[in-house]
């Protein structure tokens, strides 16, 4: 994703998963250990 606007569009469209579930909330807080998946890529939050 190139912009925050595009990211919001993708989240609202149900294209993003958080911990295995579709996430449609744009302002969902992420926590250490959360796993975000989009377009075949998976990232674990590590801060």
N, C-alpha and C positions, 0 to 999 in steps of 0.2 A: 504494500500500500504506500502511496506517495504522500497523501495528505490526511489530516485528522478528519476532514469531511468525508473522504472516501472510507476511512475506517468506520465512522459512525454509520454510513450507508450499509456497509458489509455486516456490521453487528445487527442492525435493525432488520436486515434481510435474512437473518438466521444462518449466516455462513460461518459463524465463529462458535467454537465449543469451548467451554470452561469446565475443566474437570470431567469431561466426557458428556456434558449436557449442553444443548444449544443455549447460547446466552444472547438475549436480545436487549438487555439493559445497557444503555450507553455509558452510564456513570458507575458501573459496578466496580467496587474497590477490589484490587488484587492483593493477595497476601502471599508470603513466602510459601513455596510448595505447590501453589496453584499451577495447573497445566492448561495452557492456551493452545488451541489448534485452529489453523486456518490454511486452506489451500494445500493440504497434505503436509504441512509443516507443524511441528510440535515444539513448544518452548515451555520450560519450567521456570516459574518466577523464583529468582534467587537473590532478593535484596532484603 
